[in-house]
Structure formats: C-alpha cells, structure tokens
Amino acid sequence: MRDLRLRVDSRRIVDLHPSLSVVHRLEPEQAATLRRGVASIAGGLAPLGDGLLEAHGLLLDATQGDLDLLDLATDPVGAVVTTADLREAEAGDAGDERAQRLRTAERDVLLLATDRRWAARALESSAASADPAGRELARAEQLRTAIALHEGTDVEPLRRALDADRDARRAAPDEDAGSVAAVADELAVLGIDLRRPAVDDDEVRRVADDLLDEHLRHASWVVGARVELEGLEQRLVAALPAAGDRATPPSVVTLPESAERRLERATDAHAAAVARADELRQEVDAVLEPLPARDLEWALLRRLSERRREHPAGTAPVVLDRVLRGLDDEEVERLLDRIEPLGRGVQLIVLDDHPAAVRWAAAAGSARAALVHPTPARPVGRSPTMPRDPRQPPR
C-alpha cells in the first residue's frame, strides 16, 4: 500500500513518491498533520484531510469507506519512526517516564484501532438485522444531540446587535453608523465569520436575519422533537430486561449505546490516541541524542525489515521523522543509498530538511525517489509522482 497524496493544511497538499520521498519545507503544523495522517491510515482511520492511496494498482480516496474496504485495522501497525523509537531500549533502561508513556500511547493506538473495527462491524450487523430497537436508539441519540445543540446556541446577543444596528440607521439614515461591525462579531461567535472588507454590510445583515429566522423555526421543531424523544425513551426503557423492576424510575434508567454512537465514540478515541502518541513521540525525541551513523543504519534496516506483513492491502508506509539529524553529508547519502532499495517493498517517507538529503533526493531520479514539498491543493486525481499507465494518453 502506498500513500500518494495527503493534505497538510486547508490550502496545501503533499504528493508522495511510491517508493521514497524526502519531504522538506514543512511548517511544524504541516509536519504533524502529515505524520498523523500516515499513522491514521496505517490503523484504518481516515485522516483529517483529503488523501489518495494505491493498493495493488488500484487508486482509492483516503475516505473512511475506502479504508474500511481495505480492513487495515485487522493488523494495525505504527507508521512513524523517530530517534525515540530507534533508541527505545536505551530510553527504557534509563527509566524515562516520558518513554514509558510513549510506549503506552502507541499500544493504545493499536488497541483503539481494533476497537473501532469491532464497532464498525457491530454497526454493519445492526443494519443487516434491521433491529427496530437499534434504530430507535440511534434516533433518540440524534434527537438528543440536536436538542442540546439548539439549547446551547445563544442568539440573543446577535438579536440585540442587529436591533442596535437598525436603531442607529433609523437615527441617522444618511450616515454610516458602523454598528454592523457588532453584528459581524456576533455572527463570528456563532461560527459564521464575515469580518472581511469584501463582504457587503447588507449581506452581513441578511445572513444575521436568516440565522435568527432559522433558529426560530428550529425552536418550533424542538417542541415536537422533545415529545418524540420522550416517547422513544419510554419504549426503550420498557424493553430493557430490568423494566419489570419499578423501584427504579424510568427517568434515571441508563439506555444502552447505539451502534452508531459506539462507532462515533471509537473513531474519536482512535483519532485522539493518534494525536496523543504523536505529541509524546515529539516530546521524547526532543531530549534524546541522535544515534551515531553506524548504529542508526543498523537500527533502521532492522526496523524496516520487520515491517513486511501479509495483508490484503500490503505493507503500510513508514515515516522517518528527522532521523538524519546529527549525521554529516556523507553519512546521510550513504544511509539513503542503503535504505532506498527497501522502498520498493515498504514506502518510505523521510521528513527532513537536512541539506544532504535534499540534494540526494533531487539527484536520485524519479525512478528511485522524489524531493517533495507542500504545493497548492488541486482536485484529487493521479499523483504526479506515480508512474503513468502507458495505455493512457498523456495529460
């Protein structure tokens, strides 16, 4: 399996070589997004941004549906290698609390990947069995969430700002009172940011009016939703095995979790674990001395040789995050020459700004490797670093 494209922020993507990429000129946030994206995919979880994969010659979007088809969570693996990973034994012998927390966090990622897989399977089984109670549980949770969202949205400050703007315009109809800025500020609090010079004042007022009207219409819907929710909860409580025990009031009975909610919770937990492990990995890596060139070479070759696995999707990519620090130019070139052949079986993504690595990738040739950096996002299609099918006409 190869990761061919990943979004690193709202405007930029990174196109990756199928074998070995040296990725440079990344901002810290972009590097974190790339690391976490590759780590998420290796565990069967869709990354936060767009992505493009290749598995056995087929191009797939990095969406949750396509990743579930690959069933990567049957054998989740860690995807990021740092000096902290390569010096795990030394850090453990030193009794470093951060290293111990990192190992725990990495195990949590793998366990939660499996937990999310079972939650997805449970949802599939629930849908296939057409369980009425399961549908009612899901509907009750949807209603509860929608009602809580409505009740948690306070539109009164926006209403007051809009009234003040109207009063100011009535008092001085020929002057620009400037009170629309307060309306824009309140819209931003509600998640609609129109505080830009290009947005006309009348458009800001129109959006505010529409939002208030929509909130009023939703308030009418909430009245009926509460009645529906109460009826659903009463039926669900009555169907519980302990419903015959009337000593417990229905209002305090805890309903079981729906399959949809369990999957949502498992997905959130998996994503949070990936982010937590990445943070700890960076924290531990920052206090470790880089490995000498010979030790790094053998540790890296051993680590990569262990990555081959039997799985329908193939071997997951590996991110080598700043493992070249501390090496001189000759040592960097020698190491990349040694690991480059492994990229034909395990895709290697080297995150490093080492000048020797940049020069090596630029001179390696497109058949061996690529030097890549963030580029403006464009419609997802074939990665330019992926060899073109000769049967297809050139673009």
C-alpha positions as CSV (number, residue, x, y, z in Angstrom):
1,M,0.0,0.0,0.0
2,R,1.2,3.5,-0.8
3,D,0.1,6.9,0.4
4,L,0.3,9.1,-2.8
5,R,-1.3,12.3,-1.6
6,L,-2.1,13.9,1.7
7,R,-3.5,17.3,2.6
8,V,-1.3,19.1,5.2
9,D,-3.4,22.2,5.7
10,S,-6.5,23.9,4.3
11,R,-4.7,25.0,1.2
12,R,-1.7,22.7,0.6
13,I,-1.1,19.1,-0.2
14,V,2.0,16.8,-0.5
15,D,2.4,14.4,-3.4
16,L,4.5,11.4,-2.4
17,H,6.7,9.0,-4.4
18,P,5.5,5.4,-4.4
19,S,8.9,4.3,-3.1
20,L,10.9,7.0,-1.3
21,S,10.1,10.7,-0.7
22,V,12.2,13.3,1.0
23,V,9.7,15.8,2.3
24,H,11.1,19.3,3.2
25,R,10.0,22.9,3.8
26,L,7.1,21.8,6.1
27,E,5.9,24.0,8.8
28,P,5.6,22.3,12.2
29,E,1.8,22.0,12.0
30,Q,2.0,20.6,8.5
31,A,4.6,18.0,9.5
32,A,2.3,17.0,12.4
33,T,-0.6,16.7,10.1
34,L,1.4,14.5,7.6
35,R,2.7,12.2,10.4
36,R,-0.7,11.8,11.9
37,G,-2.3,11.3,8.5
38,V,0.0,8.4,7.7
39,A,-0.4,6.9,11.2
40,S,-4.1,7.1,11.0
41,I,-4.3,5.4,7.6
42,A,-2.0,2.6,8.9
43,G,-4.6,1.8,11.5
44,G,-7.6,2.1,9.2
45,L,-8.7,5.5,10.2
46,A,-9.3,8.3,7.7
47,P,-7.0,11.3,8.0
48,L,-8.4,14.7,8.7
49,G,-7.8,16.0,5.2
50,D,-8.0,14.7,1.7
51,G,-5.8,11.8,0.6
52,L,-5.1,9.4,-2.2
53,L,-3.9,5.8,-1.8
54,E,-2.7,3.0,-4.0
55,A,-3.2,-0.7,-3.2
56,H,-2.4,-3.4,-5.7
57,G,-2.6,-1.0,-8.6
58,L,-6.0,0.5,-7.5
59,L,-6.3,4.2,-6.6
60,L,-8.5,4.8,-3.6
61,D,-9.5,8.0,-1.8
62,A,-8.4,8.1,1.8
63,T,-12.0,8.1,3.0
64,Q,-13.3,6.0,5.8
65,G,-15.4,3.9,3.5
66,D,-12.4,3.0,1.2
67,L,-10.2,2.3,4.2
68,D,-12.8,0.1,5.7
69,L,-12.8,-1.9,2.5
70,L,-9.0,-2.5,3.0
71,D,-9.7,-3.6,6.6
72,L,-6.3,-2.3,7.7
73,A,-7.4,-2.4,11.4
74,T,-7.1,-6.3,11.3
75,D,-3.4,-5.8,11.6
76,P,-2.7,-2.2,12.7
77,V,1.0,-1.0,12.9
78,G,2.9,2.0,13.9
79,A,3.8,4.2,11.0
80,V,6.2,6.8,12.4
81,V,9.8,6.1,13.3
82,T,11.9,8.6,15.2
83,T,15.1,8.5,17.2
84,A,13.0,7.8,20.2
85,D,11.7,4.6,18.5
86,L,15.2,3.5,17.4
87,R,16.6,4.1,20.9
88,E,13.6,2.5,22.7
89,A,15.8,0.1,24.6
90,E,18.2,2.8,25.9
91,A,15.3,5.1,26.9
92,G,13.6,2.2,28.7
93,D,16.7,1.2,30.6
94,A,17.0,4.8,31.7
95,G,13.6,4.6,33.3
96,D,12.5,7.8,31.4
97,E,8.8,8.3,32.4
98,R,8.1,10.0,29.0
99,A,9.4,7.0,27.1
100,Q,7.2,4.7,29.2
101,R,4.2,7.0,28.5
102,L,5.0,6.9,24.8
103,R,5.1,3.1,24.7
104,T,1.7,3.1,26.4
105,A,0.3,5.7,24.0
106,E,1.5,3.7,21.0
107,R,-0.2,0.5,22.4
108,D,-3.4,2.5,22.9
109,V,-3.4,3.5,19.2
110,L,-3.2,-0.1,18.1
111,L,-5.8,-1.3,20.6
112,L,-8.2,1.6,19.7
113,A,-7.8,0.8,16.0
114,T,-9.1,-2.7,16.7
115,D,-11.9,-1.3,18.9
116,R,-13.0,0.9,16.1
117,R,-13.0,-2.0,13.7
118,W,-15.3,-4.0,16.0
119,A,-17.6,-1.0,16.4
120,A,-17.9,-0.7,12.7
121,R,-18.6,-4.5,12.4
122,A,-21.3,-4.1,15.1
123,L,-22.9,-1.3,13.1
124,E,-22.9,-3.4,10.0
125,S,-24.5,-6.3,11.8
126,S,-27.1,-4.0,13.4
127,A,-28.0,-2.6,10.0
128,A,-28.2,-6.0,8.4
129,S,-30.5,-7.4,11.1
130,A,-32.8,-4.3,10.8
131,D,-33.2,-4.2,14.6
132,P,-36.0,-1.8,15.5
133,A,-34.6,-1.1,18.9
134,G,-31.2,-0.2,17.4
135,R,-32.9,2.2,15.0
136,E,-34.9,3.8,17.9
137,L,-31.7,4.1,20.0
138,A,-30.0,5.9,17.1
139,R,-33.0,8.2,16.5
140,A,-33.1,9.0,20.2
141,E,-29.4,10.0,20.2
142,Q,-29.9,12.1,17.1
143,L,-32.8,14.0,18.7
144,R,-30.9,14.4,22.0
145,T,-27.9,15.9,20.2
146,A,-30.0,18.2,18.0
147,I,-32.0,19.5,21.0
148,A,-28.8,20.1,23.0
149,L,-27.2,22.0,20.1
150,H,-30.2,24.2,19.8
151,E,-30.3,24.9,23.6
152,G,-26.6,25.6,23.6
153,T,-26.9,28.3,20.9
154,D,-27.5,31.7,22.3
155,V,-28.7,34.0,19.6
156,E,-29.8,36.9,21.9
157,P,-26.5,38.8,21.6
158,L,-26.9,38.7,17.8
159,R,-30.5,39.9,18.0
160,R,-29.5,42.8,20.2
161,A,-26.7,43.8,17.9
162,L,-29.0,43.7,14.9
163,D,-31.6,45.8,16.7
164,A,-28.9,48.3,17.7
165,D,-27.8,48.5,14.1
166,R,-31.4,49.1,12.9
167,D,-31.9,51.8,15.5
168,A,-28.6,53.5,14.5
169,R,-29.6,53.6,10.9
170,R,-33.1,55.0,11.7
171,A,-31.5,57.7,13.8
172,A,-29.0,58.7,11.0
173,P,-30.3,57.2,7.7
174,D,-27.8,59.2,5.6
175,E,-24.7,58.3,7.6
176,D,-22.8,55.1,8.0
177,A,-23.2,54.4,11.7
178,G,-20.8,51.4,11.6
179,S,-22.8,49.3,14.0
180,V,-22.9,46.4,11.6
181,A,-19.4,45.5,12.9
182,A,-21.0,44.3,16.1
183,V,-23.4,42.1,14.1
184,A,-20.4,40.6,12.3
185,D,-18.7,40.0,15.6
186,E,-21.7,38.1,17.0
187,L,-22.0,36.1,13.8
188,A,-18.4,35.1,14.2
189,V,-19.1,33.8,17.8
190,L,-21.8,31.6,16.2
191,G,-19.4,30.2,13.7
192,I,-20.0,32.5,10.7
193,D,-17.1,34.8,10.2
194,L,-17.9,37.6,7.8
195,R,-15.5,40.1,9.2
196,R,-13.8,40.8,5.9
197,P,-13.8,44.1,3.8
198,A,-15.1,42.2,0.8
199,V,-18.4,41.3,2.5
200,D,-21.1,44.0,2.0
201,D,-22.8,45.4,5.1
202,D,-26.2,44.5,3.7
203,E,-25.1,40.9,3.2
204,V,-24.0,40.7,6.8
205,R,-27.4,41.9,7.9
206,R,-29.2,39.4,5.6
207,V,-27.1,36.5,7.0
208,A,-28.0,37.6,10.5
209,D,-31.7,37.8,9.7
210,D,-31.6,34.4,8.1
211,L,-29.9,32.8,11.1
212,L,-32.4,34.3,13.5
213,D,-35.3,33.0,11.4
214,E,-33.7,29.6,11.2
215,H,-33.2,29.5,14.9
216,L,-36.9,30.4,15.4
217,R,-38.1,27.7,13.1
218,H,-35.8,25.2,14.8
219,A,-37.3,26.2,18.2
220,S,-40.7,25.1,16.9
221,W,-39.2,21.8,15.7
222,V,-37.6,21.2,19.1
223,V,-41.1,21.2,20.8
224,G,-42.1,18.2,18.7
225,A,-38.7,16.6,19.0
226,R,-39.0,16.6,22.8
227,V,-42.3,14.8,22.6
228,E,-40.9,12.2,20.1
229,L,-37.8,11.7,22.3
230,E,-39.9,11.2,25.4
231,G,-41.9,8.5,23.6
232,L,-38.8,6.8,22.3
233,E,-37.2,6.7,25.7
234,Q,-40.3,5.3,27.4
235,R,-40.5,2.4,24.8
236,L,-36.8,1.7,25.1
237,V,-36.9,1.7,28.9
238,A,-39.9,-0.6,28.9
239,A,-38.0,-3.1,26.6
240,L,-35.0,-3.3,29.0
241,P,-34.6,-6.7,30.8
242,A,-34.9,-4.9,34.2
243,A,-38.0,-3.0,33.2
244,G,-40.1,-5.1,35.5
245,D,-38.3,-3.6,38.5
246,R,-40.4,-0.5,39.1
247,A,-38.2,0.6,42.0
248,T,-36.0,2.5,39.6
249,P,-37.8,5.5,38.0
250,P,-37.7,5.5,34.1
251,S,-36.1,8.9,34.2
252,V,-32.8,7.6,35.8
253,V,-32.5,4.4,33.7
254,T,-29.4,4.4,31.5
255,L,-30.2,3.4,28.0
256,P,-27.7,1.2,26.1
257,E,-25.5,2.9,23.5
258,S,-26.5,2.6,19.9
259,A,-24.1,1.1,17.3
260,E,-23.8,4.4,15.6
261,R,-22.8,6.2,18.8
262,R,-20.4,3.4,19.7
263,L,-18.7,3.8,16.3
264,E,-18.5,7.6,16.6
265,R,-17.0,7.3,20.1
266,A,-14.5,4.7,19.0
267,T,-13.5,6.8,16.0
268,D,-13.0,9.9,18.2
269,A,-10.9,7.9,20.7
270,H,-8.7,6.5,18.0
271,A,-8.1,9.9,16.4
272,A,-7.3,11.4,19.9
273,A,-4.9,8.5,20.6
274,V,-3.0,9.1,17.3
275,A,-2.6,12.8,18.2
276,R,-1.5,12.0,21.7
277,A,1.1,9.5,20.6
278,D,2.5,11.9,18.1
279,E,2.8,14.6,20.8
280,L,4.6,12.3,23.1
281,R,6.9,11.0,20.4
282,Q,8.0,14.6,19.6
283,E,8.5,15.3,23.3
284,V,10.7,12.2,23.9
285,D,12.6,12.7,20.6
286,A,13.5,16.3,21.6
287,V,15.5,15.2,24.6
288,L,17.4,12.3,23.0
289,E,20.8,12.5,21.4
290,P,20.9,11.3,17.8
291,L,22.3,7.9,17.1
292,P,25.8,7.5,15.5
293,A,25.7,6.8,11.8
294,R,26.5,3.1,12.1
295,D,24.1,2.4,14.9
296,L,21.3,4.4,13.1
297,E,21.9,2.4,9.9
298,W,21.6,-1.0,11.5
299,A,18.6,0.0,13.8
300,L,16.8,1.4,10.8
301,L,17.5,-1.5,8.5
302,R,16.3,-3.9,11.2
303,R,13.2,-1.9,11.9
304,L,12.3,-1.7,8.2
305,S,12.9,-5.4,7.6
306,E,10.4,-6.2,10.3
307,R,7.7,-4.2,8.6
308,R,6.8,-6.6,5.9
309,R,3.5,-8.3,6.6
310,E,0.9,-10.5,5.0
311,H,-2.2,-8.4,4.5
312,P,-4.6,-7.9,1.6
313,A,-3.6,-4.2,1.4
314,G,0.1,-4.8,1.6
315,T,2.7,-3.2,3.9
316,A,1.8,0.2,5.3
317,P,4.2,3.1,4.6
318,V,6.8,4.3,7.2
319,V,7.6,7.9,8.1
320,L,11.2,8.5,9.1
321,D,10.9,11.7,11.1
322,R,14.1,13.7,11.5
323,V,16.2,10.6,12.0
324,L,19.1,12.1,10.0
325,R,19.9,14.9,12.5
326,G,23.4,14.6,13.7
327,L,24.8,13.0,10.5
328,D,27.2,14.6,8.2
329,D,26.6,14.9,4.5
330,E,28.5,11.7,3.5
331,E,26.7,9.7,6.2
332,V,23.3,10.9,5.0
333,E,24.0,10.0,1.4
334,R,25.3,6.6,2.4
335,L,22.2,5.8,4.6
336,L,19.8,6.9,1.9
337,D,21.6,4.7,-0.6
338,R,21.3,1.8,1.8
339,I,17.6,2.1,2.5
340,E,16.4,3.2,-0.9
341,P,16.0,-0.4,-2.2
342,L,13.8,-1.2,0.7
343,G,11.3,1.5,-0.6
344,R,10.2,-0.9,-3.3
345,G,8.6,-3.1,-0.7
346,V,7.9,-0.5,2.1
347,Q,7.1,3.0,1.1
348,L,9.5,5.4,2.9
349,I,8.6,9.0,3.7
350,V,11.6,10.9,5.0
351,L,10.6,14.1,6.8
352,D,13.9,16.0,7.0
353,D,15.4,19.4,5.9
354,H,18.9,18.0,6.0
355,P,20.7,19.7,3.0
356,A,22.4,16.4,2.0
357,A,19.1,14.6,2.0
358,V,17.6,17.4,-0.2
359,R,20.5,17.1,-2.7
360,W,20.4,13.3,-2.7
361,A,16.6,13.2,-3.5
362,A,16.9,15.9,-6.2
363,A,19.7,13.9,-7.9
364,A,18.2,10.4,-7.4
365,G,15.9,10.4,-10.4
366,S,12.2,9.9,-10.5
367,A,12.5,6.1,-10.7
368,R,14.2,5.9,-7.3
369,A,12.9,8.8,-5.2
370,A,11.4,12.3,-5.2
371,L,12.1,15.6,-3.4
372,V,8.7,17.0,-2.5
373,H,7.3,19.9,-0.6
374,P,3.8,21.3,0.1
375,T,2.0,22.6,-3.0
376,P,-1.3,24.3,-3.6
377,A,-4.2,21.9,-3.4
378,R,-5.9,20.9,-6.6
379,P,-8.6,18.4,-7.5
380,V,-7.7,14.9,-6.3
381,G,-6.5,12.7,-9.1
382,R,-3.4,10.7,-10.1
383,S,-0.4,11.7,-8.1
384,P,2.3,13.2,-10.4
385,T,4.9,11.0,-8.7
386,M,3.0,7.8,-9.6
387,P,4.1,6.2,-12.9
388,R,1.6,6.8,-15.6
389,D,-0.2,3.8,-17.2
390,P,1.3,3.7,-20.7
391,R,-2.1,2.7,-22.1
392,Q,-3.5,6.1,-21.0
393,P,-2.9,9.2,-23.1
394,P,-0.7,11.9,-21.6
395,R,-2.3,14.9,-19.9
